[in-house]
Structures are given as C-alpha cells and as structure tokens.
Amino acid sequence: MALAKRPTNLLKNKVNVRPVGNRLQEATAEDFAEICELLEDYADKLDALTGGDTPNQFYGVFTSLALLQASYPNAIAGAYAIIDQGQGQSARIALWDTTDSLWEIQETTATTTTGKIGLATEVLNVKVTDVNGDPYLIVSGTYEGPDRTKLESYSPNSIIRAL
C-alpha cells in the first residue's frame, strides 16, 4: 500500500521575501509551515491506520511453485503465496525461507470435521490444518442461527489462524 502524500520541502521551507505586515489579510510562509506540519501529522496517522508503511507479505496466487520462483526470486521475511494448480488439486501455501533464500511448499496434515460445531452459533465445514506446527482453521459455509436475516457468509476456504 502506498504511503500518504506529504508536502514537498519547497512548500515547507517557504519564507516571505517582502511581508506586507497585515497578517490578518495575507497567507504568510509561517502559515504554510503550520499547514505542512498538520499535513505531516495527518499523513503519519493515516499511514499507521492503513498499514501503508508495512510491506505486504502476501505475494499472490500462482499455478505452480516454478512460476512463483520466476516471478519473485527474492522476497521479504515472512512472505507467503498460495499455489493453486486448479480444479481437483488442493491449494498449498509457499513460504519464503530467509535462511536458504528460496520458496518452499509447506507440507500440511489435516483433521476434518464435517458435522456441525456449536458454541453460541453453529458453523458448517470446519477444517483444522497444521502448517509447520501452527494450527489454522479453514472455514467454508455460513453461520446458522435463529435469525436467518443475520447470516454471516464466508467465502470458500477462508483461512483463520487459530489462537
């Protein structure tokens, strides 16, 4: 995500050559400096809220590991991508190995529950997957509850990190 735009140094460092002396009727260089300080402050807060200064670790969806490696021979620490070879093949997660500087497919083991799991509401199609010792929940279907107008839908294979 791009960072918020900021005032240029040319604008920030303006000075009056011949001030008129009537501060109520003219915009002075000091006024512009104050505006620039406000803009910088707003831009910093906007970047913090949107994560604009945080690099995106998701590199996309690819049909093969070779295509991912050709597209991104280098990546940042913690980078990951989805390898989806198409219908009939399970999507896999590729993680960037910073030690070896290469993409690696993560092997997973899965335990599937096809029944309903209820805590205050019920969820259909929950799958618990282990990726390198970290548990993940893969949820597809919808929540069911007494008020059918408040169903919360999930896209197929929404992945949630189990806490």
Summary of the structure (lengths in Angstrom):
residues: 163
radius of gyration: 25.7
end to end distance: 27.0
largest distance: 79.6
contacts: 331
relative contact order: 0.09
helix: 22%
strand: 34%
